[in-house]
Amino acid sequence: MSKPAACRAIIASGIAFSLLAPAASYAQLNLQQFGFGSAKSDVAGAASNQAAQPSALGSLVQNYLGANQQVLTGQSSLASAMGMSSAASQAQSAAGLLSGATAGSAPSTSVLSQLGGTQQSVSQSLLQAFSNGAATPPTAASKQTFSDGLASLGQGVQQYAGLQSGLGAVKNSMNMSSLLQAGSNPGTAQAASYIAQSAPGQLQSLVQTLTQAVQYAKANNISVPSIATSALSGVK
């Protein structure tokens, strides 16, 4: 090849590379925007992350629902043992709504908000009851019911604490548009986003409720299940 021809070939190669390089950089930036690895990640790794995200979000939602079912069941038992029939029925009804949420479909954010409101309302009623004492002296039956409630509430708190890693992934690296871009079901994405915002505050409230319930149990010679104390030690 003559020298002029060689120069023309080099120049053409340089132009082609300059046109391809921005496109590659743009693709990497797009992947970063949607939470799929770093700028050094290859496309195969990004595709692997993309495939895993919808499944992880679905698991987060289902685990959250399971935790709330345990919590509400525990709250119902505690309220019943304290002679608070209205609060017990309220928590039991909310827990019943969750019993059918095991088919993988995500509830709407309005349903999640309603469940969270019920949980918070019953917690506040329980805290007031622990402070004032039961309407009637505890019996052997009510002590057992209270102990059962502690076990269920403790299990729920443990399950809430187990959500934290999944919540961090949603809050820190994702937003609604990127969740949808990753292939998530819109209902699941909305539920996961709501859970990421609400669950930390709910856990804090539940820890306070469980702490006061354990103290009340000890003061009234009620058996405290080990799961209740281990749940508290696990979130401190």
Protein Blocks (a to p, Z undefined) as FASTA:
>chain_A
ZZklmmmmmmmmmmmmmmmmmmmmmmmmmmmmnopajfkbcfklmmmmmmmmmmmmmmmm
mmmmmmmmmmmmmmmmmmmmnopaklmmmmmmmmmmmmmmmnopacdfklmmmmmmmmmm
mmmmmmmmmmnopfbdcdfklmmmmmmmmmmmmmmmmmmmmmmmmmmmmmmmgcfklmmm
nopafklmmmmmmmmmmmmmmmmmmmmmmmmmmmmmmmnopacdfklmmmmmmmZZ
